[in-house]
Amino acid sequence: MGVLKAKVHVTLKPGVLDPQGKAVQHSLAALGFGGVEQVRQGKYIEVDLADGSSREQARAALDAMCRQLLANTVIEDYTIDIAE
Amino acid sequence: MGVLKAKVHVTLKPGVLDPQGKAVQHSLAALGFGGVEQVRQGKYIEVDLADGSSREQARAALDAMCRQLLANTVIEDYTIDIAE
């Protein structure tokens, strides 16, 4: 039994304000890093699934996980990558 | 003037406990998602840099940003990807 490893990225939709990213951007400027035009912060979630289902089933399950728990789809987008 | 877009992933080192990931894993189980063997949660940060420097300079700057602010290198690893 192997494990299906999925990588999920949850990011704020374009246009949604990102105060956390702004705070990081200001902190970088305060530390002397110039030329930082924008910082956007999202979540990166690694999900290991028992390899009992097909990749299509795994993708469907991950899609449901994102919609129900991992992402707030009103303000966030998500992407799912399934590795070997 | 273009913009260099960098994608930074900050993840907990292997072996470091991830209570946030555990909470997500338990919530997924409570929602009825079976077969989730592990969840690890990290940060995903998009940094846009003014395109006045070479990719090597940008990578060096991003490496310094990670060490000084974005990651806690005692417990976290980071990766830097620079797009066009």
N, CA and C atoms of all chains as a GROMACS GRO file, in nm:
protein
  504
    1MET      N    1   0.084  -0.120   0.000
    1MET     CA    2   0.000   0.000   0.000
    1MET      C    3   0.087   0.124   0.000
    2GLY      N    4   0.082   0.199  -0.107
    2GLY     CA    5   0.154   0.325  -0.110
    2GLY      C    6   0.069   0.438  -0.055
    3VAL      N    7   0.116   0.554  -0.075
    3VAL     CA    8   0.044   0.673  -0.028
    3VAL      C    9   0.038   0.772  -0.143
    4LEU      N   10  -0.080   0.828  -0.165
    4LEU     CA   11  -0.093   0.936  -0.262
    4LEU      C   12  -0.064   1.067  -0.192
    5LYS      N   13   0.033   1.140  -0.244
    5LYS     CA   14   0.068   1.268  -0.182
    5LYS      C   15   0.010   1.382  -0.263
    6ALA      N   16  -0.072   1.461  -0.198
    6ALA     CA   17  -0.133   1.576  -0.266
    6ALA      C   18  -0.080   1.706  -0.206
    7LYS      N   19  -0.062   1.802  -0.293
    7LYS     CA   20  -0.019   1.936  -0.250
    7LYS      C   21  -0.130   2.034  -0.283
    8VAL      N   22  -0.181   2.099  -0.182
    8VAL     CA   23  -0.291   2.192  -0.199
    8VAL      C   24  -0.241   2.333  -0.168
    9HIS      N   25  -0.267   2.423  -0.260
    9HIS     CA   26  -0.238   2.564  -0.238
    9HIS      C   27  -0.369   2.640  -0.223
   10VAL      N   28  -0.380   2.717  -0.119
   10VAL     CA   29  -0.498   2.802  -0.099
   10VAL      C   30  -0.450   2.946  -0.099
   11THR      N   31  -0.501   3.024  -0.193
   11THR     CA   32  -0.457   3.163  -0.206
   11THR      C   33  -0.577   3.255  -0.208
   12LEU      N   34  -0.557   3.377  -0.163
   12LEU     CA   35  -0.664   3.476  -0.171
   12LEU      C   36  -0.692   3.508  -0.317
   13LYS      N   37  -0.820   3.526  -0.349
   13LYS     CA   38  -0.854   3.565  -0.486
   13LYS      C   39  -0.793   3.702  -0.517
   14PRO      N   40  -0.763   3.725  -0.645
   14PRO     CA   41  -0.712   3.858  -0.682
   14PRO      C   42  -0.813   3.965  -0.639
   15GLY      N   43  -0.762   4.073  -0.585
   15GLY     CA   44  -0.850   4.182  -0.544
   15GLY      C   45  -0.890   4.176  -0.398
   16VAL      N   46  -0.875   4.059  -0.336
   16VAL     CA   47  -0.905   4.048  -0.193
   16VAL      C   48  -0.785   4.102  -0.113
   17LEU      N   49  -0.812   4.193  -0.023
   17LEU     CA   50  -0.704   4.253   0.056
   17LEU      C   51  -0.634   4.146   0.138
   18ASP      N   52  -0.501   4.162   0.150
   18ASP     CA   53  -0.419   4.064   0.222
   18ASP      C   54  -0.336   4.136   0.327
   19PRO      N   55  -0.397   4.166   0.443
   19PRO     CA   56  -0.323   4.240   0.546
   19PRO      C   57  -0.199   4.167   0.595
   20GLN      N   58  -0.204   4.034   0.596
   20GLN     CA   59  -0.088   3.956   0.639
   20GLN      C   60   0.028   3.976   0.541
   21GLY      N   61  -0.003   3.969   0.413
   21GLY     CA   62   0.099   3.994   0.312
   21GLY      C   63   0.156   4.134   0.320
   22LYS      N   64   0.068   4.231   0.345
   22LYS     CA   65   0.112   4.370   0.359
   22LYS      C   66   0.206   4.385   0.478
   23ALA      N   67   0.174   4.317   0.586
   23ALA     CA   68   0.258   4.324   0.706
   23ALA      C   69   0.397   4.268   0.676
   24VAL      N   70   0.400   4.156   0.603
   24VAL     CA   71   0.529   4.097   0.565
   24VAL      C   72   0.606   4.193   0.476
   25GLN      N   73   0.535   4.253   0.380
   25GLN     CA   74   0.600   4.347   0.288
   25GLN      C   75   0.662   4.464   0.365
   26HIS      N   76   0.589   4.520   0.461
   26HIS     CA   77   0.642   4.632   0.539
   26HIS      C   78   0.760   4.588   0.625
   27SER      N   79   0.751   4.468   0.680
   27SER     CA   80   0.862   4.417   0.762
   27SER      C   81   0.987   4.398   0.677
   28LEU      N   82   0.969   4.347   0.555
   28LEU     CA   83   1.084   4.330   0.466
   28LEU      C   84   1.147   4.465   0.435
   29ALA      N   85   1.063   4.567   0.410
   29ALA     CA   86   1.117   4.702   0.384
   29ALA      C   87   1.193   4.753   0.505
   30ALA      N   88   1.137   4.730   0.624
   30ALA     CA   89   1.202   4.776   0.747
   30ALA      C   90   1.335   4.706   0.768
   31LEU      N   91   1.347   4.583   0.718
   31LEU     CA   92   1.473   4.509   0.730
   31LEU      C   93   1.573   4.550   0.622
   32GLY      N   94   1.531   4.638   0.531
   32GLY     CA   95   1.624   4.688   0.431
   32GLY      C   96   1.614   4.622   0.296
   33PHE      N   97   1.516   4.534   0.278
   33PHE     CA   98   1.498   4.471   0.147
   33PHE      C   99   1.420   4.564   0.056
   34GLY      N  100   1.485   4.613  -0.048
   34GLY     CA  101   1.419   4.704  -0.140
   34GLY      C  102   1.356   4.630  -0.256
   35GLY      N  103   1.270   4.701  -0.328
   35GLY     CA  104   1.217   4.646  -0.452
   35GLY      C  105   1.114   4.538  -0.436
   36VAL      N  106   1.059   4.523  -0.315
   36VAL     CA  107   0.953   4.424  -0.296
   36VAL      C  108   0.820   4.492  -0.330
   37GLU      N  109   0.762   4.456  -0.443
   37GLU     CA  110   0.644   4.528  -0.492
   37GLU      C  111   0.515   4.474  -0.434
   38GLN      N  112   0.512   4.347  -0.404
   38GLN     CA  113   0.390   4.291  -0.346
   38GLN      C  114   0.423   4.160  -0.277
   39VAL      N  115   0.353   4.134  -0.168
   39VAL     CA  116   0.362   4.004  -0.101
   39VAL      C  117   0.220   3.955  -0.078
   40ARG      N  118   0.195   3.832  -0.118
   40ARG     CA  119   0.064   3.770  -0.091
   40ARG      C  120   0.091   3.640  -0.018
   41GLN      N  121   0.021   3.620   0.092
   41GLN     CA  122   0.045   3.499   0.170
   41GLN      C  123  -0.072   3.404   0.161
   42GLY      N  124  -0.041   3.280   0.132
   42GLY     CA  125  -0.145   3.177   0.126
   42GLY      C  126  -0.107   3.058   0.212
   43LYS      N  127  -0.183   2.952   0.197
   43LYS     CA  128  -0.158   2.830   0.273
   43LYS      C  129  -0.111   2.720   0.180
   44TYR      N  130  -0.026   2.636   0.232
   44TYR     CA  131   0.024   2.522   0.157
   44TYR      C  132   0.001   2.399   0.244
   45ILE      N  133  -0.077   2.306   0.193
   45ILE     CA  134  -0.119   2.192   0.274
   45ILE      C  135  -0.081   2.063   0.202
   46GLU      N  136  -0.006   1.978   0.270
   46GLU     CA  137   0.028   1.848   0.215
   46GLU      C  138  -0.067   1.744   0.275
   47VAL      N  139  -0.136   1.672   0.190
   47VAL     CA  140  -0.232   1.570   0.236
   47VAL      C  141  -0.186   1.434   0.184
   48ASP      N  142  -0.162   1.342   0.274
   48ASP     CA  143  -0.128   1.205   0.236
   48ASP      C  144  -0.253   1.119   0.243
   49LEU      N  145  -0.287   1.056   0.130
   49LEU     CA  146  -0.406   0.972   0.124
   49LEU      C  147  -0.367   0.827   0.109
   50ALA      N  148  -0.438   0.739   0.179
   50ALA     CA  149  -0.418   0.596   0.160
   50ALA      C  150  -0.446   0.564   0.014
   51ASP      N  151  -0.358   0.487  -0.045
   51ASP     CA  152  -0.362   0.466  -0.190
   51ASP      C  153  -0.459   0.356  -0.229
   52GLY      N  154  -0.583   0.367  -0.183
   52GLY     CA  155  -0.681   0.267  -0.216
   52GLY      C  156  -0.774   0.310  -0.327
   53SER      N  157  -0.759   0.434  -0.369
   53SER     CA  158  -0.852   0.487  -0.469
   53SER      C  159  -0.773   0.535  -0.591
   54SER      N  160  -0.844   0.555  -0.699
   54SER     CA  161  -0.780   0.604  -0.820
   54SER      C  162  -0.743   0.751  -0.803
   55ARG      N  163  -0.660   0.799  -0.894
   55ARG     CA  164  -0.624   0.941  -0.889
   55ARG      C  165  -0.748   1.028  -0.908
   56GLU      N  166  -0.842   0.983  -0.990
   56GLU     CA  167  -0.962   1.062  -1.015
   56GLU      C  168  -1.046   1.072  -0.888
   57GLN      N  169  -1.058   0.955  -0.818
   57GLN     CA  170  -1.132   0.957  -0.691
   57GLN      C  171  -1.062   1.045  -0.588
   58ALA      N  172  -0.928   1.035  -0.586
   58ALA     CA  173  -0.853   1.116  -0.491
   58ALA      C  174  -0.873   1.264  -0.520
   59ARG      N  175  -0.869   1.300  -0.648
   59ARG     CA  176  -0.886   1.441  -0.684
   59ARG      C  177  -1.025   1.490  -0.644
   60ALA      N  178  -1.126   1.406  -0.667
   60ALA     CA  179  -1.262   1.445  -0.630
   60ALA      C  180  -1.274   1.463  -0.479
   61ALA      N  181  -1.210   1.371  -0.402
   61ALA     CA  182  -1.216   1.383  -0.256
   61ALA      C  183  -1.145   1.511  -0.211
   62LEU      N  184  -1.028   1.539  -0.271
   62LEU     CA  185  -0.953   1.659  -0.232
   62LEU      C  186  -1.031   1.785  -0.268
   63ASP      N  187  -1.098   1.781  -0.382
   63ASP     CA  188  -1.179   1.896  -0.421
   63ASP      C  189  -1.288   1.921  -0.316
   64ALA      N  190  -1.351   1.814  -0.271
   64ALA     CA  191  -1.454   1.828  -0.168
   64ALA      C  192  -1.394   1.879  -0.036
   65MET      N  193  -1.275   1.828   0.000
   65MET     CA  194  -1.208   1.876   0.123
   65MET      C  195  -1.182   2.026   0.115
   66CYS      N  196  -1.137   2.072  -0.001
   66CYS     CA  197  -1.109   2.215  -0.017
   66CYS      C  198  -1.236   2.296  -0.001
   67ARG      N  199  -1.343   2.251  -0.067
   67ARG     CA  200  -1.466   2.329  -0.063
   67ARG      C  201  -1.528   2.328   0.075
   68GLN      N  202  -1.514   2.216   0.148
   68GLN     CA  203  -1.581   2.206   0.277
   68GLN      C  204  -1.498   2.256   0.394
   69LEU      N  205  -1.365   2.247   0.382
   69LEU     CA  206  -1.284   2.280   0.500
   69LEU      C  207  -1.162   2.366   0.471
   70LEU      N  208  -1.085   2.328   0.371
   70LEU     CA  209  -0.952   2.388   0.358
   70LEU      C  210  -0.955   2.530   0.305
   71ALA      N  211  -1.049   2.560   0.218
   71ALA     CA  212  -1.054   2.694   0.159
   71ALA      C  213  -1.188   2.759   0.187
   72ASN      N  214  -1.186   2.891   0.197
   72ASN     CA  215  -1.311   2.968   0.200
   72ASN      C  216  -1.332   3.020   0.058
   73THR      N  217  -1.416   2.950  -0.016
   73THR     CA  218  -1.424   2.978  -0.160
   73THR      C  219  -1.487   3.113  -0.192
   74VAL      N  220  -1.539   3.182  -0.091
   74VAL     CA  221  -1.588   3.318  -0.117
   74VAL      C  222  -1.471   3.410  -0.149
   75ILE      N  223  -1.362   3.391  -0.078
   75ILE     CA  224  -1.248   3.482  -0.094
   75ILE      C  225  -1.119   3.411  -0.135
   76GLU      N  226  -1.122   3.278  -0.142
   76GLU     CA  227  -0.998   3.206  -0.170
   76GLU      C  228  -1.012   3.112  -0.290
   77ASP      N  229  -0.902   3.098  -0.365
   77ASP     CA  230  -0.890   2.998  -0.469
   77ASP      C  231  -0.805   2.882  -0.416
   78TYR      N  232  -0.818   2.767  -0.481
   78TYR     CA  233  -0.730   2.657  -0.442
   78TYR      C  234  -0.686   2.579  -0.564
   79THR      N  235  -0.568   2.519  -0.553
   79THR     CA  236  -0.520   2.428  -0.658
   79THR      C  237  -0.477   2.298  -0.592
   80ILE      N  238  -0.491   2.190  -0.666
   80ILE     CA  239  -0.460   2.056  -0.615
   80ILE      C  240  -0.360   1.990  -0.710
   81ASP      N  241  -0.247   1.948  -0.657
   81ASP     CA  242  -0.151   1.870  -0.736
   81ASP      C  243  -0.133   1.735  -0.668
   82ILE      N  244  -0.147   1.630  -0.746
   82ILE     CA  245  -0.129   1.496  -0.690
   82ILE      C  246  -0.002   1.436  -0.745
   83ALA      N  247   0.090   1.402  -0.656
   83ALA     CA  248   0.217   1.341  -0.697
   83ALA      C  249   0.201   1.190  -0.701
   84GLU      N  250   0.313   1.124  -0.724
   84GLU     CA  251   0.308   0.976  -0.736
   84GLU      C  252   0.268   0.912  -0.605
   85MET      N  253   0.973   4.793  -1.725
   85MET     CA  254   1.014   4.722  -1.604
   85MET      C  255   0.919   4.608  -1.574
   86GLY      N  256   0.969   4.488  -1.583
   86GLY     CA  257   0.887   4.375  -1.546
   86GLY      C  258   0.894   4.349  -1.398
   87VAL      N  259   0.839   4.237  -1.361
   87VAL     CA  260   0.838   4.198  -1.220
   87VAL      C  261   0.884   4.053  -1.211
   88LEU      N  262   0.975   4.026  -1.119
   88LEU     CA  263   1.015   3.888  -1.091
   88LEU      C  264   0.919   3.831  -0.989
   89LYS      N  265   0.855   3.720  -1.025
   89LYS     CA  266   0.761   3.659  -0.932
   89LYS      C  267   0.825   3.538  -0.866
   90ALA      N  268   0.832   3.541  -0.735
   90ALA     CA  269   0.891   3.430  -0.662
   90ALA      C  270   0.783   3.361  -0.579
   91LYS      N  271   0.795   3.229  -0.572
   91LYS     CA  272   0.704   3.150  -0.489
   91LYS      C  273   0.786   3.085  -0.380
   92VAL      N  274   0.751   3.114  -0.257
   92VAL     CA  275   0.824   3.062  -0.143
   92VAL      C  276   0.734   2.967  -0.065
   93HIS      N  277   0.785   2.848  -0.040
   93HIS     CA  278   0.714   2.752   0.046
   93HIS      C  279   0.790   2.740   0.177
   94VAL      N  280   0.719   2.752   0.285
   94VAL     CA  281   0.779   2.732   0.417
   94VAL      C  282   0.707   2.616   0.483
   95THR      N  283   0.782   2.511   0.514
   95THR     CA  284   0.721   2.391   0.570
   95THR      C  285   0.794   2.351   0.698
   96LEU      N  286   0.723   2.286   0.786
   96LEU     CA  287   0.786   2.234   0.907
   96LEU      C  288   0.884   2.125   0.870
   97LYS      N  289   0.998   2.121   0.936
   97LYS     CA  290   1.094   2.015   0.912
   97LYS      C  291   1.031   1.880   0.949
   98PRO      N  292   1.075   1.775   0.882
   98PRO     CA  293   1.025   1.642   0.919
   98PRO      C  294   1.052   1.614   1.068
   99GLY      N  295   0.955   1.560   1.135
   99GLY     CA  296   0.973   1.529   1.276
   99GLY      C  297   0.922   1.636   1.369
  100VAL      N  298   0.904   1.757   1.317
  100VAL     CA  299   0.848   1.863   1.402
  100VAL      C  300   0.697   1.845   1.408
  101LEU      N  301   0.643   1.844   1.528
  101LEU     CA  302   0.499   1.826   1.545
  101LEU      C  303   0.423   1.938   1.476
  102ASP      N  304   0.308   1.904   1.415
  102ASP     CA  305   0.228   2.001   1.343
  102ASP      C  306   0.084   1.995   1.394
  103PRO      N  307   0.057   2.064   1.507
  103PRO     CA  308  -0.077   2.057   1.565
  103PRO      C  309  -0.185   2.110   1.471
  104GLN      N  310  -0.148   2.210   1.389
  104GLN     CA  311  -0.245   2.265   1.295
  104GLN      C  312  -0.284   2.159   1.191
  105GLY      N  313  -0.183   2.089   1.141
  105GLY     CA  314  -0.211   1.982   1.046
  105GLY      C  315  -0.295   1.871   1.109
  106LYS      N  316  -0.263   1.838   1.234
  106LYS     CA  317  -0.340   1.735   1.305
  106LYS      C  318  -0.485   1.778   1.320
  107ALA      N  319  -0.506   1.905   1.351
  107ALA     CA  320  -0.643   1.955   1.367
  107ALA      C  321  -0.720   1.942   1.236
  108VAL      N  322  -0.653   1.976   1.125
  108VAL     CA  323  -0.717   1.963   0.995
  108VAL      C  324  -0.749   1.816   0.966
  109GLN      N  325  -0.655   1.728   0.998
  109GLN     CA  326  -0.675   1.585   0.974
  109GLN      C  327  -0.796   1.534   1.052
  110HIS      N  328  -0.807   1.574   1.179
  110HIS     CA  329  -0.921   1.529   1.261
  110HIS      C  330  -1.052   1.587   1.208
  111SER      N  331  -1.047   1.713   1.163
  111SER     CA  332  -1.169   1.774   1.109
  111SER      C  333  -1.213   1.704   0.982
  112LEU      N  334  -1.116   1.666   0.898
  112LEU     CA  335  -1.152   1.593   0.776
  112LEU      C  336  -1.215   1.459   0.810
  113ALA      N  337  -1.160   1.392   0.911
  113ALA     CA  338  -1.218   1.264   0.953
  113ALA      C  339  -1.360   1.285   1.004
  114ALA      N  340  -1.380   1.393   1.082
  114ALA     CA  341  -1.513   1.421   1.136
  114ALA      C  342  -1.613   1.452   1.025
  115LEU      N  343  -1.564   1.505   0.915
  115LEU     CA  344  -1.650   1.537   0.801
  115LEU      C  345  -1.677   1.413   0.715
  116GLY      N  346  -1.612   1.302   0.751
  116GLY     CA  347  -1.639   1.178   0.679
  116GLY      C  348  -1.537   1.142   0.572
  117PHE      N  349  -1.429   1.219   0.563
  117PHE     CA  350  -1.326   1.186   0.465
  117PHE      C  351  -1.235   1.079   0.524
  118GLY      N  352  -1.237   0.961   0.465
  118GLY     CA  353  -1.154   0.852   0.515
  118GLY      C  354  -1.020   0.846   0.444
  119GLY      N  355  -0.930   0.772   0.501
  119GLY     CA  356  -0.804   0.745   0.433
  119GLY      C  357  -0.706   0.859   0.431
  120VAL      N  358  -0.729   0.960   0.515
  120VAL     CA  359  -0.633   1.070   0.522
  120VAL      C  360  -0.526   1.032   0.624
  121GLU      N  361  -0.409   0.999   0.578
  121GLU     CA  362  -0.306   0.944   0.666
  121GLU      C  363  -0.225   1.051   0.737
  122GLN      N  364  -0.208   1.164   0.671
  122GLN     CA  365  -0.133   1.272   0.735
  122GLN      C  366  -0.167   1.404   0.667
  123VAL      N  367  -0.169   1.510   0.746
  123VAL     CA  368  -0.183   1.645   0.692
  123VAL      C  369  -0.073   1.731   0.754
  124ARG      N  370   0.000   1.802   0.669
  124ARG     CA  371   0.101   1.895   0.718
  124ARG      C  372   0.069   2.031   0.656
  125GLN      N  373   0.067   2.132   0.739
  125GLN     CA  374   0.031   2.263   0.688
  125GLN      C  375   0.151   2.356   0.690
  126GLY      N  376   0.175   2.420   0.578
  126GLY     CA  377   0.283   2.517   0.568
  126GLY      C  378   0.233   2.648   0.513
  127LYS      N  379   0.328   2.736   0.484
  127LYS     CA  380   0.292   2.867   0.430
  127LYS      C  381   0.337   2.875   0.284
  128TYR      N  382   0.262   2.951   0.209
  128TYR     CA  383   0.293   2.974   0.069
  128TYR      C  384   0.292   3.125   0.049
  129ILE      N  385   0.405   3.178   0.008
  129ILE     CA  386   0.419   3.323   0.000
  129ILE      C  387   0.463   3.362  -0.141
  130GLU      N  388   0.386   3.447  -0.204
  130GLU     CA  389   0.424   3.500  -0.335
  130GLU      C  390   0.488   3.636  -0.315
  131VAL      N  391   0.609   3.652  -0.366
  131VAL     CA  392   0.682   3.778  -0.352
  131VAL      C  393   0.709   3.833  -0.492
  132ASP      N  394   0.661   3.953  -0.519
  132ASP     CA  395   0.690   4.019  -0.647
  132ASP      C  396   0.805   4.117  -0.625
  133LEU      N  397   0.911   4.099  -0.704
  133LEU     CA  398   1.028   4.185  -0.691
  133LEU      C  399   1.042   4.272  -0.815
  134ALA      N  400   1.079   4.399  -0.794
  134ALA     CA  401   1.109   4.487  -0.907
  134ALA      C  402   1.223   4.423  -0.986
  135ASP      N  403   1.209   4.419  -1.116
  135ASP     CA  404   1.299   4.343  -1.201
  135ASP      C  405   1.425   4.423  -1.235
  136GLY      N  406   1.492   4.473  -1.132
  136GLY     CA  407   1.613   4.550  -1.157
  136GLY      C  408   1.739   4.470  -1.133
  137SER      N  409   1.721   4.349  -1.083
  137SER     CA  410   1.838   4.269  -1.047
  137SER      C  411   1.835   4.136  -1.122
  138SER      N  412   1.947   4.069  -1.125
  138SER     CA  413   1.954   3.940  -1.191
  138SER      C  414   1.880   3.835  -1.110
  139ARG      N  415   1.854   3.721  -1.172
  139ARG     CA  416   1.789   3.613  -1.100
  139ARG      C  417   1.876   3.565  -0.984
  140GLU      N  418   2.007   3.569  -1.002
  140GLU     CA  419   2.095   3.526  -0.894
  140GLU      C  420   2.086   3.622  -0.775
  141GLN      N  421   2.082   3.752  -0.806
  141GLN     CA  422   2.068   3.850  -0.698
  141GLN      C  423   1.932   3.835  -0.629
  142ALA      N  424   1.829   3.812  -0.713
  142ALA     CA  425   1.695   3.795  -0.655
  142ALA      C  426   1.691   3.673  -0.564
  143ARG      N  427   1.753   3.564  -0.609
  143ARG     CA  428   1.752   3.443  -0.527
  143ARG      C  429   1.826   3.465  -0.396
  144ALA      N  430   1.938   3.537  -0.403
  144ALA     CA  431   2.014   3.566  -0.281
  144ALA      C  432   1.932   3.652  -0.186
  145ALA      N  433   1.860   3.751  -0.242
  145ALA     CA  434   1.777   3.838  -0.158
  145ALA      C  435   1.664   3.757  -0.093
  146LEU      N  436   1.601   3.670  -0.172
  146LEU     CA  437   1.491   3.589  -0.119
  146LEU      C  438   1.541   3.493  -0.012
  147ASP      N  439   1.661   3.440  -0.034
  147ASP     CA  440   1.718   3.351   0.066
  147ASP      C  441   1.737   3.426   0.198
  148ALA      N  442   1.786   3.548   0.188
  148ALA     CA  443   1.804   3.629   0.310
  148ALA      C  444   1.669   3.661   0.375
  149MET      N  445   1.567   3.690   0.292
  149MET     CA  446   1.434   3.719   0.346
  149MET      C  447   1.380   3.599   0.424
  150CYS      N  448   1.401   3.480   0.367
  150CYS     CA  449   1.353   3.360   0.434
  150CYS      C  450   1.424   3.341   0.567
  151ARG      N  451   1.556   3.359   0.566
  151ARG     CA  452   1.631   3.334   0.690
  151ARG      C  453   1.600   3.438   0.796
  152GLN      N  454   1.575   3.562   0.753
  152GLN     CA  455   1.555   3.670   0.851
  152GLN      C  456   1.411   3.688   0.895
  153LEU      N  457   1.316   3.653   0.807
  153LEU     CA  458   1.177   3.687   0.841
  153LEU      C  459   1.076   3.575   0.811
  154LEU      N  460   1.084   3.519   0.691
  154LEU     CA  461   0.972   3.435   0.646
  154LEU      C  462   0.969   3.298   0.712
  155ALA      N  463   1.087   3.244   0.742
  155ALA     CA  464   1.092   3.110   0.800
  155ALA      C  465   1.165   3.113   0.934
  156ASN      N  466   1.126   3.024   1.021
  156ASN     CA  467   1.201   2.998   1.143
  156ASN      C  468   1.287   2.875   1.116
  157THR      N  469   1.413   2.900   1.084
  157THR     CA  470   1.496   2.790   1.032
  157THR      C  471   1.532   2.686   1.138
  158VAL      N  472   1.496   2.713   1.263
  158VAL     CA  473   1.516   2.610   1.365
  158VAL      C  474   1.420   2.494   1.340
  159ILE      N  475   1.300   2.527   1.301
  159ILE     CA  476   1.198   2.423   1.286
  159ILE      C  477   1.139   2.416   1.146
  160GLU      N  478   1.176   2.510   1.058
  160GLU     CA  479   1.112   2.514   0.926
  160GLU      C  480   1.216   2.508   0.813
  161ASP      N  481   1.176   2.444   0.704
  161ASP     CA  482   1.252   2.447   0.579
  161ASP      C  483   1.182   2.545   0.484
  162TYR      N  484   1.257   2.591   0.384
  162TYR     CA  485   1.193   2.675   0.283
  162TYR      C  486   1.249   2.642   0.146
  163THR      N  487   1.165   2.665   0.044
  163THR     CA  488   1.209   2.651  -0.094
  163THR      C  489   1.169   2.778  -0.169
  164ILE      N  490   1.250   2.813  -0.266
  164ILE     CA  491   1.229   2.935  -0.345
  164ILE      C  492   1.222   2.898  -0.492
  165ASP      N  493   1.113   2.935  -0.558
  165ASP     CA  494   1.102   2.919  -0.703
  165ASP      C  495   1.082   3.055  -0.766
  166ILE      N  496   1.164   3.086  -0.864
  166ILE     CA  497   1.151   3.216  -0.931
  166ILE      C  498   1.098   3.192  -1.071
  167ALA      N  499   0.982   3.254  -1.101
  167ALA     CA  500   0.922   3.241  -1.233
  167ALA      C  501   0.975   3.353  -1.323
  168GLU      N  502   0.917   3.362  -1.441
  168GLU     CA  503   0.965   3.464  -1.537
  168GLU      C  504   0.938   3.604  -1.485
   0.00000   0.00000   0.00000
